[in-house]
Amino acid sequence: QLQLVESGGGLVQPGQSLTLACTASGGFRLDYFDIGWFRRAPGKEREGVACASGTYSNKFYADSMRGRVAISRDNAKNTVYLQMNDLKPEDTAIYYCAAEGDGSYPVQTMCLTQAAAYWGQGIQVSVSS
């Protein structure tokens, strides 16, 4: 079974950048899957942040972080990244990566409805001065 593990979280100050990584194991190649990054802030429901198709021909960024995030991948490492810039205290959340079979849904649908079969455990990102 596809397993996803997030890394790279931590505590940063407002305005700083952070890159999260999502590494797949279980014998699956991530480029066969649509990939999404989601987050759950304290007291709020989980929401989509960025999603991309397996070929990376289609990407979607949610309004909450559009212009401050970028999703990318390293196929050799079977890893997907979320580069986050100009972080704000309201970006404090647990961040999750998730995967769904390539082409199962439009990536916008994946992000807005959290349509994904495989989820990582999540990693804490805290933004505070």
Solvent accessible surface area in square Angstrom, and as a share of the most:
residue,aa,sasa,rsa
1,Q,159,0.71
2,L,6,0.03
3,Q,110,0.49
4,L,9,0.04
5,V,94,0.54
6,E,15,0.07
7,S,54,0.35
8,G,39,0.38
9,G,27,0.26
10,G,30,0.29
11,L,129,0.64
12,V,16,0.09
13,Q,102,0.45
14,P,57,0.36
15,G,47,0.45
16,Q,83,0.37
17,S,59,0.38
18,L,30,0.15
19,T,56,0.33
20,L,0,0.00
21,A,17,0.13
22,C,0,0.00
23,T,58,0.34
24,A,8,0.07
25,S,53,0.34
26,G,44,0.42
27,G,83,0.80
28,F,78,0.33
29,R,131,0.48
30,L,3,0.01
31,D,28,0.15
32,Y,132,0.50
33,F,20,0.08
34,D,2,0.01
35,I,1,0.00
36,G,0,0.00
37,W,0,0.00
38,F,0,0.00
39,R,16,0.06
40,R,100,0.36
41,A,16,0.12
42,P,105,0.66
43,G,91,0.87
44,K,138,0.59
45,E,150,0.67
46,R,63,0.23
47,E,68,0.30
48,G,9,0.08
49,V,0,0.00
50,A,0,0.00
51,C,0,0.00
52,A,0,0.00
53,S,11,0.07
54,G,3,0.03
55,T,101,0.59
56,Y,38,0.14
57,S,86,0.56
58,N,84,0.43
59,K,95,0.40
60,F,31,0.13
61,Y,46,0.18
62,A,12,0.09
63,D,117,0.61
64,S,47,0.30
65,M,1,0.00
66,R,126,0.46
67,G,77,0.74
68,R,35,0.13
69,V,12,0.07
70,A,46,0.35
71,I,2,0.01
72,S,52,0.34
73,R,48,0.17
74,D,44,0.23
75,N,88,0.45
76,A,102,0.79
77,K,130,0.55
78,N,33,0.17
79,T,9,0.05
80,V,0,0.00
81,Y,55,0.21
82,L,0,0.00
83,Q,61,0.27
84,M,0,0.00
85,N,59,0.31
86,D,69,0.36
87,L,1,0.01
88,K,71,0.30
89,P,73,0.46
90,E,112,0.50
91,D,0,0.00
92,T,30,0.17
93,A,1,0.01
94,I,64,0.32
95,Y,0,0.00
96,Y,30,0.12
97,C,0,0.00
98,A,0,0.00
99,A,0,0.00
100,E,28,0.13
101,G,25,0.25
102,D,68,0.35
103,G,62,0.59
104,S,60,0.39
105,Y,95,0.36
106,P,95,0.60
107,V,15,0.08
108,Q,93,0.41
109,T,49,0.28
110,M,1,0.00
111,C,1,0.01
112,L,109,0.54
113,T,86,0.50
114,Q,50,0.22
115,A,19,0.15
116,A,19,0.15
117,A,66,0.51
118,Y,60,0.23
119,W,74,0.26
120,G,8,0.07
121,Q,167,0.74
122,G,22,0.21
123,I,38,0.19
124,Q,84,0.37
125,V,0,0.00
126,S,30,0.19
127,V,5,0.03
128,S,59,0.38
129,S,127,0.82
